[in-house]
Amino acid sequence: MASNSGLKMLPALALAMALFVQSSLGEEIACEKLDKDACAFAVSSSGKRCVLEKHVKRSGQEAYSCATSEIEADKLKNWVETDQCIKACGLDRKSLGISSDLLLDLSSTQKLCSPQCYDSCPNIVDLSFNLAAGEGLKMLPALALAMALFVQSSLGEEIACEKLDKDACAFAVSSSGKRCVLEKHVKRSGQDAYSCATSEIEADKLQNWVETDQCIKACGLDRKSLGISSDSLLDLSSTQKLCSPQCYDSCPNVVDLFFNLAAGEGVFLPKLCEAQVANARRGMSEVRSSGTAAPGPIYSVKYTATPYSAPAMPPY
């Protein structure tokens, strides 16, 4: 079995081997000379990425050509992507241009974040990394969620709420996608006892999930929380933590839960968070004008309209 340090070295080894193999071919690649089945995701001898373009002939027939873009690959030249990586990363050789749109598709990002792609296809990873960075943080949560979903599902354990102990139950999601709830009852002896049950509330695109300690802390939650309630949304300090970047951008399970709880109360969570920031800025302005100290942090977060667009990867 490979060690953790060995696993960390796989992408670097894959890149080194790939660079050696590609360079040993000795062929100088010009995008304009590539056919339509080799163009997409290729890199020219100058290090610039190739793009597949489509145009319509006067006859009405479609025609394809390969062109050199202004986008440079990182440490890659003379590269035609392999069929293995096209398949592993969920790509299409007929993809036109270079676009970050595929990063918004959950199934595509899950394949991108799989070890078959992420550890073995440096060209695709480099391209997707830079496309995501170019779009800023709005792309990164989608990639992070895909990685989170892959990590959770790859553990291979089927979670049944009834088998969870009291320290893992609250905010967990079963293998069926239904949320777990912590319940308390009193024994005949007078002692409190806890049990975990399956609710009828379904999580959005999440299964087999036990919330991390990091998210419990960042979102201001309590593992001893009983049932599922929107009451915390009425508490200012709770919503401040929920809307903080440490929670909102990094804890997809929690955000999904409270997004739907808020919706059930007729409240749109992104708007609630934006109002929190606006109130904080207004308070900061008033405090500054009075010459006193600032009351607390003010966040700069882009609150998205869908719950799955604001999550990130739990730790391994």
C-alpha positions as CSV (number, residue, x, y, z in Angstrom):
1,M,0.0,0.0,0.0
2,A,1.4,3.4,-0.9
3,S,2.2,5.8,2.0
4,N,0.6,9.3,2.3
5,S,3.9,10.9,1.2
6,G,4.0,8.5,-1.8
7,L,0.5,9.6,-2.8
8,K,1.5,13.2,-2.6
9,M,4.3,12.6,-5.0
10,L,2.1,10.9,-7.7
11,P,1.1,14.1,-9.5
12,A,4.7,15.3,-9.7
13,L,5.9,11.9,-10.9
14,A,3.1,11.8,-13.5
15,L,4.1,15.2,-14.8
16,A,7.8,14.3,-15.0
17,M,7.1,11.0,-16.8
18,A,4.6,12.7,-19.2
19,L,7.1,15.5,-20.0
20,F,9.8,13.0,-20.7
21,V,7.5,10.9,-23.0
22,Q,6.2,13.9,-24.9
23,S,9.6,15.5,-25.3
24,S,11.2,12.2,-26.5
25,L,8.8,12.1,-29.4
26,G,10.9,15.0,-30.9
27,E,8.0,16.4,-32.9
28,E,7.3,20.2,-32.9
29,I,3.6,20.7,-32.6
30,A,1.9,23.6,-34.4
31,C,-1.8,23.9,-33.5
32,E,-2.7,24.8,-37.1
33,K,-1.4,21.5,-38.4
34,L,-3.5,19.3,-35.9
35,D,-6.6,17.7,-37.0
36,K,-9.9,18.0,-35.1
37,D,-9.4,14.8,-33.1
38,A,-6.1,16.0,-31.7
39,C,-6.6,19.7,-31.3
40,A,-8.6,20.2,-28.1
41,F,-6.5,20.3,-25.0
42,A,-3.2,20.1,-27.0
43,V,-0.2,22.4,-26.3
44,S,2.0,23.7,-29.1
45,S,5.8,23.7,-29.2
46,S,5.7,27.4,-28.1
47,G,3.8,26.4,-24.9
48,K,0.5,28.0,-26.1
49,R,-2.7,26.0,-25.9
50,C,-4.6,24.9,-29.0
51,V,-8.3,25.6,-29.6
52,L,-10.7,23.8,-31.8
53,E,-12.9,26.2,-33.9
54,K,-15.9,25.4,-36.0
55,H,-17.2,27.4,-39.0
56,V,-19.7,26.8,-41.7
57,K,-18.8,26.5,-45.4
58,R,-20.7,28.2,-48.1
59,S,-22.1,24.8,-48.9
60,G,-23.6,24.7,-45.4
61,Q,-21.3,22.0,-44.2
62,E,-19.6,22.4,-40.9
63,A,-15.8,22.5,-40.9
64,Y,-13.2,22.5,-38.1
65,S,-9.9,24.0,-37.7
66,C,-7.2,24.2,-35.0
67,A,-5.8,27.5,-33.9
68,T,-3.2,28.8,-31.4
69,S,-4.6,30.6,-28.4
70,E,-2.9,33.2,-26.2
71,I,-3.2,30.9,-23.2
72,E,0.1,29.5,-22.1
73,A,0.4,26.1,-20.4
74,D,2.5,25.8,-17.3
75,K,5.8,23.9,-18.0
76,L,4.1,22.0,-20.9
77,K,5.0,22.0,-24.6
78,N,4.4,19.7,-27.5
79,W,1.5,18.0,-25.9
80,V,-1.4,16.1,-27.4
81,E,-3.8,14.8,-24.7
82,T,-4.1,11.0,-24.4
83,D,-7.4,9.2,-24.8
84,Q,-7.0,7.9,-21.2
85,C,-7.0,11.4,-19.8
86,I,-9.8,12.5,-22.0
87,K,-12.0,9.7,-20.7
88,A,-10.8,9.9,-17.0
89,C,-11.4,13.6,-16.8
90,G,-14.8,13.5,-18.5
91,L,-13.7,15.6,-21.5
92,D,-14.7,15.7,-25.2
93,R,-12.3,16.0,-28.1
94,K,-14.8,18.0,-29.9
95,S,-14.9,20.8,-27.3
96,L,-14.7,24.2,-29.0
97,G,-12.5,27.0,-27.6
98,I,-11.3,27.1,-24.0
99,S,-14.0,27.6,-21.4
100,S,-14.5,27.3,-17.7
101,D,-18.2,26.2,-18.1
102,L,-17.5,22.6,-17.4
103,L,-16.3,23.5,-13.9
104,L,-19.9,24.5,-13.1
105,D,-21.1,21.0,-13.9
106,L,-20.9,18.7,-10.8
107,S,-20.4,15.4,-12.7
108,S,-17.6,17.0,-14.7
109,T,-15.8,18.4,-11.6
110,Q,-16.2,15.0,-9.9
111,K,-14.3,13.3,-12.7
112,L,-11.7,16.1,-12.7
113,C,-11.1,15.6,-9.0
114,S,-10.9,11.8,-9.2
115,P,-7.4,10.3,-8.7
116,Q,-7.6,8.8,-12.3
117,C,-7.6,12.4,-13.6
118,Y,-6.1,14.6,-10.9
119,D,-3.1,12.4,-10.2
120,S,-2.4,11.3,-13.7
121,C,-3.3,14.1,-16.1
122,P,-1.1,17.1,-15.4
123,N,-2.1,19.0,-18.6
124,I,-5.8,18.8,-17.8
125,V,-5.2,19.8,-14.1
126,D,-3.1,22.7,-15.1
127,L,-5.7,24.0,-17.6
128,S,-8.6,23.6,-15.2
129,F,-6.6,25.1,-12.3
130,N,-5.9,28.3,-14.3
131,L,-9.4,28.5,-15.7
132,A,-10.8,28.3,-12.1
133,A,-8.3,30.9,-10.9
134,G,-9.2,33.2,-13.8
135,E,-12.8,33.1,-12.7
136,G,-11.9,33.8,-9.1
137,L,-13.6,32.2,-6.1
138,K,-16.9,31.6,-7.9
139,M,-15.4,28.5,-9.6
140,L,-13.4,27.2,-6.7
141,P,-16.4,26.1,-4.5
142,A,-17.7,23.9,-7.3
143,L,-14.4,22.2,-7.6
144,A,-14.1,21.9,-3.9
145,L,-17.6,20.3,-3.6
146,A,-16.7,17.8,-6.2
147,M,-13.6,16.8,-4.3
148,A,-15.5,16.7,-1.1
149,L,-18.1,14.4,-2.6
150,F,-15.5,12.2,-4.1
151,V,-13.6,11.9,-0.8
152,Q,-16.7,11.1,1.2
153,S,-18.0,8.6,-1.3
154,S,-14.6,6.9,-1.8
155,L,-14.5,6.0,1.9
156,G,-16.9,3.2,0.9
157,E,-18.8,3.2,4.2
158,E,-22.6,3.2,4.1
159,I,-23.8,5.5,6.9
160,A,-27.0,4.6,8.7
161,C,-28.1,7.3,11.1
162,E,-29.3,4.7,13.7
163,K,-25.7,3.4,14.0
164,L,-24.1,6.8,14.7
165,D,-23.2,7.8,18.2
166,K,-24.2,11.1,19.7
167,D,-21.0,12.8,18.8
168,A,-21.4,12.1,15.1
169,C,-25.2,12.2,14.6
170,A,-26.1,15.9,14.3
171,F,-25.6,17.4,10.8
172,A,-24.8,13.9,9.4
173,V,-26.3,12.6,6.1
174,S,-27.1,8.9,5.6
175,S,-26.3,6.8,2.6
176,S,-29.8,7.3,1.4
177,G,-29.3,11.1,1.4
178,K,-31.6,11.8,4.4
179,R,-30.4,13.9,7.2
180,C,-29.7,12.4,10.7
181,V,-31.2,13.9,13.9
182,L,-30.1,13.6,17.4
183,E,-32.8,12.7,19.9
184,K,-32.8,12.7,23.7
185,H,-35.0,10.7,26.0
186,V,-35.0,10.0,29.7
187,K,-34.4,6.5,31.1
188,R,-36.4,5.2,34.0
189,S,-33.4,5.8,36.2
190,G,-33.7,9.5,35.3
191,Q,-30.6,9.6,33.2
192,D,-30.5,11.3,29.8
193,A,-30.0,9.0,26.8
194,Y,-29.3,9.9,23.2
195,S,-30.1,8.2,20.0
196,C,-29.7,9.0,16.3
197,A,-32.6,8.7,13.9
198,T,-33.2,9.2,10.2
199,S,-35.3,12.3,9.3
200,E,-37.5,12.8,6.3
201,I,-35.3,15.8,5.2
202,E,-33.1,15.1,2.2
203,A,-29.8,16.7,1.6
204,D,-29.0,18.2,-1.8
205,K,-26.4,16.0,-3.7
206,L,-24.9,14.8,-0.4
207,Q,-24.7,11.3,1.0
208,N,-22.6,9.4,3.5
209,W,-21.6,12.6,5.3
210,V,-20.4,13.1,8.9
211,E,-19.7,16.8,9.5
212,T,-16.1,17.8,10.3
213,D,-15.0,19.4,13.6
214,Q,-13.7,22.3,11.5
215,C,-17.1,23.1,10.1
216,I,-18.9,22.6,13.4
217,K,-16.6,25.2,14.9
218,A,-16.5,27.6,11.9
219,C,-20.3,27.6,11.5
220,G,-20.9,28.0,15.3
221,L,-22.7,24.7,15.6
222,D,-23.0,22.2,18.5
223,R,-22.8,18.5,18.0
224,K,-25.4,18.1,20.8
225,S,-28.0,20.0,18.8
226,L,-31.3,18.1,19.0
227,G,-33.6,17.7,16.0
228,I,-33.4,20.1,13.0
229,S,-34.5,23.6,13.5
230,S,-34.2,27.1,11.9
231,D,-34.1,28.8,15.4
232,S,-30.3,29.6,15.1
233,L,-31.1,31.8,12.1
234,L,-32.8,34.2,14.5
235,D,-29.6,34.5,16.5
236,L,-27.3,37.3,15.2
237,S,-24.0,35.6,16.3
238,S,-25.1,32.3,14.8
239,T,-25.9,33.9,11.4
240,Q,-22.7,35.9,11.5
241,K,-20.7,32.6,11.8
242,L,-22.8,30.9,9.2
243,C,-22.2,33.7,6.7
244,S,-18.5,33.9,7.4
245,P,-16.2,32.8,4.6
246,Q,-14.8,30.1,6.9
247,C,-18.3,28.5,6.9
248,Y,-20.1,29.7,3.8
249,D,-17.3,28.9,1.4
250,S,-16.0,25.8,3.1
251,C,-18.9,23.8,4.5
252,P,-21.3,22.6,1.8
253,N,-23.4,20.3,4.0
254,V,-24.1,23.0,6.6
255,V,-24.8,25.6,3.9
256,D,-27.2,23.3,2.2
257,L,-29.0,22.5,5.4
258,F,-29.5,26.1,6.4
259,F,-30.3,27.3,2.9
260,N,-33.3,24.9,2.9
261,L,-34.2,25.7,6.5
262,A,-34.2,29.4,5.7
263,A,-36.3,28.8,2.5
264,G,-38.8,27.0,4.6
265,E,-39.2,30.2,6.6
266,G,-39.5,32.3,3.5
267,V,-36.0,33.6,3.8
268,F,-33.3,33.5,1.0
269,L,-30.0,32.7,2.8
270,P,-27.7,34.6,0.4
271,K,-29.8,37.7,0.9
272,L,-29.7,37.2,4.7
273,C,-25.9,36.9,4.5
274,E,-25.7,40.0,2.3
275,A,-27.8,41.9,4.8
276,Q,-25.5,40.8,7.6
277,V,-22.5,42.2,5.7
278,A,-24.3,45.4,4.9
279,N,-25.3,45.9,8.6
280,A,-21.7,45.2,9.6
281,R,-20.4,47.8,7.2
282,R,-23.0,50.3,8.4
283,G,-22.0,49.6,11.9
284,M,-18.3,50.0,11.1
285,S,-18.9,53.3,9.4
286,E,-20.8,54.5,12.5
287,V,-18.1,53.3,14.8
288,R,-15.4,54.9,12.8
289,S,-17.2,58.2,12.7
290,S,-17.5,58.1,16.5
291,G,-13.8,57.4,16.9
292,T,-14.2,54.1,18.9
293,A,-12.8,50.7,18.1
294,A,-14.2,48.4,15.5
295,P,-16.7,45.8,16.8
296,G,-15.6,42.8,14.8
297,P,-14.6,41.5,11.4
298,I,-16.3,42.4,8.2
299,Y,-16.3,39.8,5.5
300,S,-16.1,40.1,1.7
301,V,-17.9,37.1,0.4
302,K,-19.9,36.5,-2.8
303,Y,-23.1,34.7,-1.7
304,T,-24.3,32.5,-4.5
305,A,-27.9,31.7,-5.3
306,T,-27.6,27.9,-5.0
307,P,-26.5,26.0,-2.0
308,Y,-24.1,23.7,-3.8
309,S,-22.1,26.6,-5.1
310,A,-20.8,27.6,-1.8
311,P,-19.1,24.5,-0.4
312,A,-15.6,23.1,-0.1
313,M,-13.6,20.1,0.6
314,P,-13.6,18.5,4.1
315,P,-10.1,17.4,5.3
316,Y,-8.8,14.0,4.4
